[in-house]
Amino acid sequence: MQIIVPARLIDGWVCYAWDMKKKMIHVMDPLFLTGVSDEWRSIHEDVTAVLHGCLGRCLRLFFEDWVTSDTPWTRLFPMLGRKDFTE
């Protein structure tokens, strides 16, 4: 099961996807043309931490038998493309 959350940030948009089986959070930000800076990684880690906590509370509310894990989830930052189309 995957849960996908689009979000609008100051400099554009991003899409976060939770892979519930693999315990991974995919951070898909189209501004990552050459990789992710430490500053942006930190921002996305903060945002996903808040969303992850809220998502866990929702799952426990709607699904009584859902087992949540306190194990930290892996965050992946895939590069979506190499071309800047804003020119």
Secondary structure, DSSP 4 states (H G I P E B T S, - for coil): -EEEEEEEETTEEEEEEEETTTTEEEEE-TT-SS---HHHHHHHHHHHHHHHHHHHHHHHHH-TTPPP--SPPEEE-----S--TT-
